[in-house]
Amino acid sequence: MQLATLGGGCFWCVEAIFQSLKGVETVVSGYSGGAIKDPTYREVCSGRTGHAEVIQIAFDANEISFGDLVRVFLTSHDPTTPNRQGADWGSQYRSIILFHNNDQQKTANEVIEELGSHFDSPIVTEVSPFEVFYEATEDHQNYYNDDPNKPYCTIVISPKLKKLRDMHAEKLKAVRA
């Protein structure tokens, strides 16, 4: 199992995307990339901790490559807007790839270059070394799957999942009957 740590706005949106992918074993919402030890949700939301809302993914590289994770990541949010995703704004919502090793750093930069021409503006996704991950509280985990009918889920997350199905259907887990 390998780890990937990504942030692309609200972690609830990014979490729901990656929970749907083949080869992804676990997805945990949390915080990373800042200076405050053990930040709370409220502290991160203030924008003063330096942390971004991120997810940490445990994945099987024999089923899905880190490069494919980055491709899905960059096409599931707007990587061209600094410190903003939709109505969420602030450095805690920045697009960020926190690499765990040199291969991930190289792959992240290659995929950003590969996909750059597909966007109207330059990709501003931060690529930085992973240092530490702080898990969010239980009420921030598995948000979409626990109640997909919440207004935030239907208005914000469901359209992102539709886009995922349209763009990356071959990478999705089989739907359980």
C-alpha positions as CSV (number, residue, x, y, z in Angstrom):
1,M,0.0,0.0,0.0
2,Q,1.2,3.5,-0.9
3,L,0.0,6.9,0.4
4,A,-1.0,10.0,-1.5
5,T,-2.0,13.3,0.1
6,L,-4.1,15.7,-1.9
7,G,-6.1,18.9,-1.3
8,G,-8.5,20.4,-3.8
9,G,-10.9,22.6,-1.8
10,C,-13.3,21.1,0.7
11,F,-12.1,17.7,1.8
12,W,-15.6,16.3,1.6
13,C,-15.6,16.7,-2.2
14,V,-12.2,15.3,-2.7
15,E,-12.9,12.4,-0.3
16,A,-16.0,11.3,-2.3
17,I,-14.2,11.3,-5.6
18,F,-11.3,9.1,-4.4
19,Q,-13.5,6.7,-2.5
20,S,-15.0,5.7,-5.9
21,L,-11.8,4.6,-7.5
22,K,-10.5,1.1,-8.1
23,G,-7.3,0.5,-6.1
24,V,-8.1,3.0,-3.4
25,E,-8.3,1.2,0.0
26,T,-8.9,4.1,2.4
27,V,-9.5,7.8,2.2
28,V,-9.2,9.9,5.4
29,S,-10.0,13.6,5.6
30,G,-7.7,15.9,7.5
31,Y,-5.2,18.7,7.4
32,S,-1.6,19.2,6.2
33,G,0.8,21.7,4.9
34,G,0.8,24.2,7.8
35,A,2.7,25.1,10.9
36,I,0.3,24.5,13.7
37,K,0.5,21.1,15.5
38,D,-2.9,19.2,15.9
39,P,-5.1,21.9,14.4
40,T,-8.8,21.9,14.9
41,Y,-11.3,22.3,12.1
42,R,-12.2,25.8,13.3
43,E,-8.5,26.8,13.4
44,V,-7.9,25.5,9.8
45,C,-11.1,27.3,8.6
46,S,-9.7,30.6,10.0
47,G,-7.0,30.4,7.3
48,R,-4.3,31.3,9.9
49,T,-2.7,27.8,10.4
50,G,-1.2,27.4,6.9
51,H,-2.9,24.0,6.6
52,A,-5.0,22.9,3.7
53,E,-8.0,20.6,3.9
54,V,-6.6,17.4,2.4
55,I,-7.3,13.7,2.1
56,Q,-4.8,10.9,2.6
57,I,-5.3,8.0,0.3
58,A,-4.0,4.5,0.8
59,F,-3.9,2.9,-2.6
60,D,-2.6,-0.2,-4.4
61,A,-0.2,0.9,-7.1
62,N,-0.8,-2.4,-8.9
63,E,-4.5,-1.3,-9.5
64,I,-4.1,2.5,-9.9
65,S,-1.0,4.5,-10.4
66,F,-0.1,7.7,-8.6
67,G,-0.1,9.4,-12.0
68,D,-3.7,8.3,-12.5
69,L,-4.6,9.6,-9.1
70,V,-3.1,12.9,-10.0
71,R,-5.0,13.0,-13.3
72,V,-8.3,12.3,-11.6
73,F,-7.4,14.9,-8.9
74,L,-6.6,17.7,-11.4
75,T,-9.7,17.0,-13.5
76,S,-12.1,16.8,-10.5
77,H,-11.5,20.4,-9.2
78,D,-10.3,23.7,-10.7
79,P,-6.5,23.6,-10.3
80,T,-6.2,27.0,-11.9
81,T,-7.7,29.1,-9.0
82,P,-5.4,30.0,-6.2
83,N,-6.8,29.5,-2.7
84,R,-10.4,28.9,-4.0
85,Q,-12.8,26.2,-5.0
86,G,-16.3,27.4,-5.8
87,A,-17.7,29.3,-2.9
88,D,-14.9,28.2,-0.6
89,W,-12.0,30.6,-0.5
90,G,-8.8,30.9,1.6
91,S,-5.5,29.1,1.7
92,Q,-7.1,26.1,3.4
93,Y,-8.9,25.4,0.1
94,R,-5.8,25.6,-2.1
95,S,-5.0,22.9,-4.7
96,I,-2.0,21.0,-3.3
97,I,-0.2,17.7,-3.9
98,L,2.0,16.7,-0.9
99,F,4.4,14.2,-2.3
100,H,5.7,11.3,-0.2
101,N,8.9,10.6,-2.2
102,N,10.9,11.8,-5.2
103,D,8.9,9.6,-7.7
104,Q,5.6,11.2,-6.6
105,Q,7.1,14.7,-7.0
106,K,8.4,13.9,-10.5
107,T,5.1,12.3,-11.5
108,A,3.0,15.2,-10.1
109,N,5.0,17.7,-12.1
110,E,4.9,15.6,-15.2
111,V,1.1,15.2,-15.0
112,I,0.6,18.9,-14.3
113,E,2.7,19.7,-17.4
114,E,0.7,17.0,-19.4
115,L,-2.7,18.5,-18.5
116,G,-1.7,22.1,-18.5
117,S,-2.9,22.8,-22.1
118,H,-6.4,21.4,-21.2
119,F,-7.1,24.4,-19.0
120,D,-7.7,28.1,-20.0
121,S,-5.4,29.3,-17.2
122,P,-2.2,28.0,-15.8
123,I,-2.4,25.2,-13.2
124,V,-1.4,26.7,-9.8
125,T,-1.5,23.5,-7.8
126,E,1.2,23.5,-5.1
127,V,3.6,20.6,-5.2
128,S,5.3,20.3,-1.8
129,P,6.9,17.6,0.3
130,F,4.6,15.8,2.8
131,E,5.5,16.4,6.4
132,V,2.6,15.5,8.7
133,F,-1.1,14.6,8.4
134,Y,-3.7,15.5,11.1
135,E,-6.9,13.5,10.8
136,A,-10.1,15.4,11.0
137,T,-12.7,14.4,13.6
138,E,-15.1,11.5,12.9
139,D,-18.0,13.8,11.8
140,H,-15.8,15.0,8.9
141,Q,-15.1,11.4,7.6
142,N,-17.1,9.6,5.0
143,Y,-19.3,12.7,4.7
144,Y,-21.0,12.1,1.3
145,N,-21.5,8.3,1.8
146,D,-23.0,8.8,5.2
147,D,-25.7,11.2,3.9
148,P,-25.7,11.9,0.2
149,N,-29.0,13.8,0.5
150,K,-27.6,16.7,2.5
151,P,-28.0,19.9,0.5
152,Y,-24.2,20.3,0.3
153,C,-23.9,16.8,-1.1
154,T,-26.6,17.2,-3.7
155,I,-25.6,20.7,-4.8
156,V,-21.7,20.5,-4.7
157,I,-20.5,16.9,-4.4
158,S,-23.0,15.0,-6.7
159,P,-22.1,17.1,-9.8
160,K,-18.4,16.4,-9.2
161,L,-19.2,12.6,-9.0
162,K,-21.1,12.9,-12.3
163,K,-18.1,14.5,-13.9
164,L,-15.9,11.7,-12.5
165,R,-18.2,9.1,-14.0
166,D,-18.2,10.9,-17.3
167,M,-14.4,11.4,-17.5
168,H,-13.0,8.4,-15.7
169,A,-15.6,5.6,-15.8
170,E,-12.9,2.9,-16.4
171,K,-11.2,3.8,-13.1
172,L,-14.4,3.4,-11.0
173,K,-15.1,0.6,-8.5
174,A,-18.0,-1.6,-9.5
175,V,-21.3,-0.4,-8.0
176,R,-22.7,-2.8,-5.4
177,A,-26.2,-4.0,-6.0
